[in-house]
Each structure stands twice: as C-alpha cells, then as structure tokens.
Amino acid sequence: MSKDERFYRAYMEHREVSRRGLLRGLFKGAQDAVEQEARKLEIKADVIRPPGAVGEALFRQQCNGCGDCVTACPESLIVMNGGYPALDFIANYCSRCGECVKACGQGALLEGTFRLNGRPLVQHTCQNRYMYCDTCRRRCQKSAIVWQSSLAPTIDAEKCDGCGECAFACPVNALEMTVI
C-alpha cells in the first residue's frame, strides 16, 4: 500500500498546527543550530594559558603572537608554544602580578579574577608517606591543599587558582601542573 496524496491530505486534516506551535518549532530548531555551532567552536586548550586568558577559540583569534606578555612576565614563566603564549612551570610559579595582562593590547588576556586553566596534581610519590612534609600546604596562599597525615595531599579545586607555587615548592616534585 503506497502513500499517495489522498493519504497525506487526510493525515493533515486531523493534524492542526497552531501559529504558536509553528513558531515554537521554528525557534527551537534555530536555537538547536546555534548551540551546535557553539559546541563546534568550543576548543579545549592543550597548554596552560597566561592569567586572564579568554576562551581558547577566542584566544586564538585575538592573540597575534606578539610576545609582549612573554617579555612583561617578571618570573619568565610565559613562553611561546606553537605561536601562542603558554605557561611553563619548570623553573618558577605565577606570582599573580598581572604584568602580562597589562602588556596584552590584543584583548586575549583580560583583567579580572586570577584563574588559570591548570591545576596541580599529585603525579609522583609524595615524601609525606615516609616522613612529615607539608611544604606545599605552607606555600599555598589560597589554602587549597587538604593535608592528610601520612598520605599524599589533595587539592581543593574550588579554592585553587592554579598559580603553581605548591608544585614549585615541592622538594620531590610530587606535584605537577596539568591542563584542566
């Protein structure tokens, strides 16, 4: 039995679509399309960006790779990685001075709350398992290190802003900065 014009006419006679329903359906489709496009543009950074960095997709559009933030950083923490600035926590930590944000004239780094897209993680054996050590906890200005006797510390992600001071201070390099 094939569906012909008579079938569809009979079907539509019993199906009414109000103007409100039609518009609701049209707008819902448009909203879904916008949300899908936004998800496509959402890019996750593979490196830790300087303080105040806008979202990764916008960051790559705004940043021209001039390196002004690199020269402005008093800790020499910012390096160029793939034509864009990134933080390299091997030799230092971020002191939250804001010089990189002031130096950026492109709008890729914005002033506001200090928050980095990196967090310290316990990647290696913490010496607190063998002897008392709370170096990372004492150096954390945000009190984000949750100390546990004879266990590796845990990091409170809500309090941590990603400065990396705890990882820098760790005498056995148990903490390592990773992209979140």
Phi, psi and chi 1 to 4 in degrees:
 res  aa     phi    psi   chi1   chi2   chi3   chi4
   1 MET       -  115.6  175.3  173.4  173.5      -
   2 SER   -93.5  149.7   84.1      -      -      -
   3 LYS   -90.5  119.5  -64.1  177.4 -177.7  175.9
   4 ASP  -113.6 -168.9   59.9   -0.1      -      -
   5 GLU   -60.7  -37.0 -173.0  177.5  -28.8      -
   6 ARG   -62.7  -39.7  -70.2  179.5  -63.1  153.2
   7 PHE   -62.5  -49.2  170.4   80.5      -      -
   8 TYR   -66.1  -36.1  -69.8  110.4      -      -
   9 ARG   -64.3  -45.1 -172.2  173.8  -60.3  140.6
  10 ALA   -64.7  -38.9      -      -      -      -
  11 TYR   -63.1  -46.1  178.6   80.1      -      -
  12 MET   -71.3  -25.5  -70.8  -53.8  -67.4      -
  13 GLU   -64.2  -28.9  -75.1  175.9    1.6      -
  14 HIS   -96.1   -3.5  -59.8  -68.1      -      -
  15 ARG  -116.0  109.7  -57.3  -81.3 -172.2 -115.6
  16 GLU  -106.5  139.2  -69.8 -174.2   20.7      -
  17 VAL  -118.1  119.2  177.9      -      -      -
  18 SER   -74.4  163.3   66.6      -      -      -
  19 ARG   -61.1  -40.5  -80.6 -176.4  -96.2  166.9
  20 ARG   -61.1  -45.1  178.7 -177.3  -68.8  168.9
  21 GLY   -64.0  -39.5      -      -      -      -
  22 LEU   -63.1  -49.1  176.9   65.0      -      -
  23 LEU   -64.6  -40.4  -69.0  173.8      -      -
  24 ARG   -60.1  -42.8 -169.2  176.8  -72.6  155.0
  25 GLY   -65.4  -40.7      -      -      -      -
  26 LEU   -66.0  -46.3  -70.7  173.4      -      -
  27 PHE   -67.6  -35.7  -72.1  132.1      -      -
  28 LYS   -62.9  -41.5  176.4   70.0  172.8  145.0
  29 GLY   -63.7  -41.1      -      -      -      -
  30 ALA   -66.7  -40.5      -      -      -      -
  31 GLN   -63.9  -42.3 -177.7 -178.9    1.0      -
  32 ASP   -61.3  -40.3  -70.5  -14.3      -      -
  33 ALA   -64.7  -41.0      -      -      -      -
  34 VAL   -64.5  -42.7  168.0      -      -      -
  35 GLU   -64.5  -37.3  -72.5  173.5    1.6      -
  36 GLN   -66.1  -41.0  -74.0  174.9   -7.5      -
  37 GLU   -64.5  -39.4  -77.6  -60.4  -47.7      -
  38 ALA   -64.0  -39.2      -      -      -      -
  39 ARG   -65.7  -34.8  -81.7 -168.0  -71.5  -90.5
  40 LYS   -65.5  -38.2  -73.4  179.2 -170.3  173.6
  41 LEU   -76.6  -17.4  -69.3  175.6      -      -
  42 GLU   -71.1  111.7 -155.9  172.7  -71.9      -
  43 ILE  -115.6  137.2  -59.4  171.4      -      -
  44 LYS   -95.7  131.9 -173.1  170.3 -170.5 -113.3
  45 ALA   -68.3  143.6      -      -      -      -
  46 ASP  -101.5    0.1   55.1  -10.6      -      -
  47 VAL  -134.4  164.6  -64.5      -      -      -
  48 ILE   -84.3  120.9  -59.0  172.6      -      -
  49 ARG   -85.3  160.8  -65.4  -72.1  179.4 -145.8
  50 PRO   -61.8  163.3  -22.9   32.7      -      -
  51 PRO   -58.0  142.3  -19.2   27.0      -      -
  52 GLY    80.1    7.6      -      -      -      -
  53 ALA   -64.5  134.6      -      -      -      -
  54 VAL   -73.7  177.5  -66.3      -      -      -
  55 GLY   -52.1  150.8      -      -      -      -
  56 GLU   -57.6  -43.3 -173.5   66.4   12.2      -
  57 ALA   -62.9  -46.2      -      -      -      -
  58 LEU   -68.0  -37.3 -176.2   58.3      -      -
  59 PHE   -57.9  -45.1 -178.1   83.8      -      -
  60 ARG   -68.1  -26.2  -69.7 -175.4 -176.1 -173.5
  61 GLN   -78.0  -42.1  -72.8  176.6  -12.3      -
  62 GLN   -77.1  -41.7  -62.8  -70.4  100.1      -
  63 CYS   -73.1  129.4 -179.7      -      -      -
  64 ASN  -102.9    5.4   64.3   -1.6      -      -
  65 GLY    72.4   26.0      -      -      -      -
  66 CYS   -67.1  -29.6   66.1      -      -      -
  67 GLY    85.3    9.8      -      -      -      -
  68 ASP   -61.0  -36.8  -71.5  -13.9      -      -
  69 CYS   -68.5  -31.6   56.3      -      -      -
  70 VAL   -65.1  -47.6  175.4      -      -      -
  71 THR   -72.3  -26.0   54.9      -      -      -
  72 ALA   -78.1  -21.5      -      -      -      -
  73 CYS   -71.8  115.2 -178.0      -      -      -
  74 PRO   -70.7  -19.8   21.4  -27.6      -      -
  75 GLU   -90.6   -4.0  -75.6   85.9   24.1      -
  76 SER    55.0   39.5  -59.3      -      -      -
  77 LEU   -89.1  -26.5 -176.5   66.2      -      -
  78 ILE   -90.7  130.6  -55.9  173.7      -      -
  79 VAL  -128.8  160.1  -62.9      -      -      -
  80 MET   -87.1  131.2  -65.7  -56.2  -77.6      -
  81 ASN  -135.2  108.1 -176.7  -23.9      -      -
  82 GLY    66.5   30.5      -      -      -      -
  83 GLY    87.0   -2.2      -      -      -      -
  84 TYR  -127.1  152.8  -62.3  104.3      -      -
  85 PRO   -73.2  143.5   23.4  -29.9      -      -
  86 ALA  -144.7  160.8      -      -      -      -
  87 LEU   -93.8  136.1  -61.8 -176.5      -      -
  88 ASP  -119.8  104.4 -176.3    7.3      -      -
  89 PHE   -85.5   14.4  -73.5   97.2      -      -
  90 ILE   -66.9  -42.3  -69.7  177.1      -      -
  91 ALA  -108.3   -7.3      -      -      -      -
  92 ASN  -163.6 -175.6 -143.9  -21.6      -      -
  93 TYR  -132.2  168.0   63.7   93.1      -      -
  94 CYS   -86.0  124.3 -174.7      -      -      -
  95 SER   -88.2    2.4   66.1      -      -      -
  96 ARG    66.0   30.2  -57.8  174.5 -175.5   91.6
  97 CYS   -72.8  -29.4   68.1      -      -      -
  98 GLY    82.9    7.8      -      -      -      -
  99 GLU   -64.5  -34.3  -67.6  -60.1  -43.0      -
 100 CYS   -65.9  -39.5   56.0      -      -      -
 101 VAL   -66.0  -42.2  176.3      -      -      -
 102 LYS   -63.7  -34.9  -68.5  175.5 -167.7  169.8
 103 ALA   -76.8  -21.3      -      -      -      -
 104 CYS   -78.0  113.6 -178.9      -      -      -
 105 GLY   -99.3    3.6      -      -      -      -
 106 GLN   -97.1  -13.1  -56.1  -57.3  -44.7      -
 107 GLY    86.6   12.3      -      -      -      -
 108 ALA   -82.7  -25.0      -      -      -      -
 109 LEU  -119.2  122.4  -55.6  177.2      -      -
 110 LEU  -114.7  144.5  -58.7  175.1      -      -
 111 GLU   -72.1  150.2  -72.5 -170.1   52.5      -
 112 GLY   158.0 -147.3      -      -      -      -
 113 THR   -73.3  138.9   59.4      -      -      -
 114 PHE   -76.1  118.4  178.5   89.6      -      -
 115 ARG  -156.8  129.9 -160.1  127.4  178.4  106.3
 116 LEU  -108.2  158.9  -62.3  175.7      -      -
 117 ASN   -89.8   31.2   67.1  -34.3      -      -
 118 GLY  -135.3  150.6      -      -      -      -
 119 ARG  -140.4  150.3  -66.8  -68.9  177.0  -85.9
 120 PRO   -76.9  140.2   26.3  -31.7      -      -
 121 LEU  -129.4  144.8  -70.0  176.3      -      -
 122 VAL   -76.5  103.2 -179.6      -      -      -
 123 GLN  -102.0  -21.8  -59.8  -76.9   48.6      -
 124 HIS  -128.7  172.4  -50.6  -73.3      -      -
 125 THR   -65.8  123.9  -55.5      -      -      -
 126 CYS   -83.0  135.3  177.1      -      -      -
 127 GLN   -72.6   -8.2   75.2  179.5   13.9      -
 128 ASN   -65.1  -17.4 -169.0   47.9      -      -
 129 ARG   -69.6  -25.7  -65.9  179.7 -174.0 -142.4
 130 TYR  -108.1  -34.1  -49.7  109.4      -      -
 131 MET  -149.7  156.3   58.3 -171.9 -103.0      -
 132 TYR   -65.9  127.3 -179.3   77.1      -      -
 133 CYS  -151.3  124.8  174.0      -      -      -
 134 ASP  -132.0   33.6   69.3  -15.7      -      -
 135 THR   -57.2  -46.4  -53.3      -      -      -
 136 CYS   -64.1  -41.1   59.7      -      -      -
 137 ARG   -64.2  -42.2 -177.2 -168.3   60.0   80.0
 138 ARG   -67.0  -32.1  -77.2 -175.0  -77.4  126.2
 139 ARG   -83.4  -15.6  -67.8  -70.9  -66.1  -93.0
 140 CYS   -76.0  113.7 -178.0      -      -      -
 141 GLN   -74.3  -19.6  -64.4  176.9   17.4      -
 142 LYS   -97.6    1.2  -61.0  -69.5 -177.8  176.0
 143 SER    53.9   42.6  -59.5      -      -      -
 144 ALA   -91.1   -7.9      -      -      -      -
 145 ILE   -87.6  121.2  -54.3  -74.4      -      -
 146 VAL   -95.4  113.6  178.3      -      -      -
 147 TRP   -87.6  137.5 -161.9 -112.1      -      -
 148 GLN  -131.9  124.7  -54.6  171.9   63.3      -
 149 SER   -60.6  129.9 -178.6      -      -      -
 150 SER    58.4   20.0  -10.5      -      -      -
 151 LEU  -130.6  164.1  -66.1  172.5      -      -
 152 ALA   -68.1  145.8      -      -      -      -
 153 PRO   -70.1  158.8   26.7  -34.2      -      -
 154 THR  -117.4  155.7   57.0      -      -      -
 155 ILE  -108.6  127.7  -70.3   85.8      -      -
 156 ASP   -80.6  104.9 -176.4  -13.7      -      -
 157 ALA   -62.8  -27.2      -      -      -      -
 158 GLU   -70.0  -36.1  -65.5  -62.4  -45.3      -
 159 LYS   -86.2  -31.2  -68.2 -179.4 -178.3  177.5
 160 CYS   -70.0  132.4 -179.3      -      -      -
 161 ASP  -106.0   -2.1   62.3    7.3      -      -
 162 GLY    86.3   21.5      -      -      -      -
 163 CYS   -66.3  -28.3   73.6      -      -      -
 164 GLY    87.0    6.2      -      -      -      -
 165 GLU   -63.6  -37.3 -172.2  170.3    0.8      -
 166 CYS   -65.3  -41.3   56.9      -      -      -
 167 ALA   -67.0  -37.8      -      -      -      -
 168 PHE   -67.2  -37.3  176.7   72.6      -      -
 169 ALA   -79.3  -20.1      -      -      -      -
 170 CYS   -61.3  121.7 -179.4      -      -      -
 171 PRO   -70.3  -19.3   22.1  -29.0      -      -
 172 VAL  -115.1   12.3  -65.7      -      -      -
 173 ASN    53.8   40.6  -63.1  -34.8      -      -
 174 ALA   -73.7  -31.9      -      -      -      -
 175 LEU   -93.0  139.9  -65.4  168.6      -      -
 176 GLU  -136.2  136.0 -167.7  172.9  -59.8      -
 177 MET   -77.5  129.3  -65.8  -60.5  -68.1      -
 178 THR  -131.3  155.1   57.7      -      -      -
 179 VAL   -74.1  137.3  178.3      -      -      -
 180 ILE  -105.8      -   55.7  168.8      -      -
